[in-house]
């Protein structure tokens, strides 16, 4: 691999680790505890600070601020981290904060994500692989986004909320409760309106699994008993791994209630 290329106007503080093949553009500022993996590109005017690790092949666009201290009044300067995976695209004015001691100490972002202009990832969030945050969307502290989640533009996810794999949140939506895997959420106050059928089909999910998911959604919407009881019965009856994924998600520990089918 080639040596990193660092513009003369960039500030790379002593102690920073810059991987081979990196390109650091004009007026960037890299803090002393930062580690950039191989082939990272920082376009210009990028700030990466704190104890922050950025994975191989990630590109960060102008005016993003990565690894700053949490926007949490309880934060007292404790040592915490931000870990970003490989091949992410972090667009203009994105902010990602380090963790807090009370939240586990690590904000974590997976691989192959797209974080569009102006979006925010708060302290202690856990973000999976192949996630898309559309322009000006925001994750509050301690959120969990599983793989392949899409958050629409100008949407906000409340602290401690979990969003299951493959779910999609429409634009201008406030999500205050957990979202089941493969769910479709829309409307200003976040209503669970169905399944992310377009996403399932794009990922090549078998028709039999999609049919099973449709039936499971109807049972969750109209079955007898509490939401968790309906999910438990689904787990006893289903042969579909996709349905079982929803069941496991619903029965797992959570600090929030669920968005439930209307």
C-alpha angles and dihedrals in degrees: 000000000000126000117265118269113224123184113234092240094055119101115221109178121219111270097037116126115221116189125222117278094023120144118206113188134207121312097001119149120211118188126224096255097048123117119196115193123220120301097010115156123208106187103201140306090024120151118205113175143149123046092322131160119196117194130232119291096011118149121206119193130214122302096009114144112208126184102010120150118283122272089235123119090212091063111109101180098275119162109268136153148224117211119190122186133221133303097006121158110216110186134204120314095002115153126203120178133205121248132265130238091243092052100049099277099259134088106199132196122185132217133295097014128155115215107185126209118306100004123140135217110193132208120302094005115151112211123185134213127296093015122158123204109188123215117309096357118142137208115204123215122301095011119152120212114184124209122304096013119153121204113195126229120287091009126137130208116207121235117278093015119141121211113198127228117290096008121142128210117202124229123283093016131143113213113198101161138044119287120216119236113278091012125149114221126184144145125077095282096040114259122190099234103171141292131324091248094163091056092047092052093046090054091052097245111176118259090238090059092047090051090050090050091051091052091046091052091053091050091050089050100044109016125113125266133022121329093257091050091053090050091050091053089050089055091054093051109035130092094186119104089208092057091044088054089059091047093052091047093052094046095047123099115277140170093214140055121248133258100241130201114268 
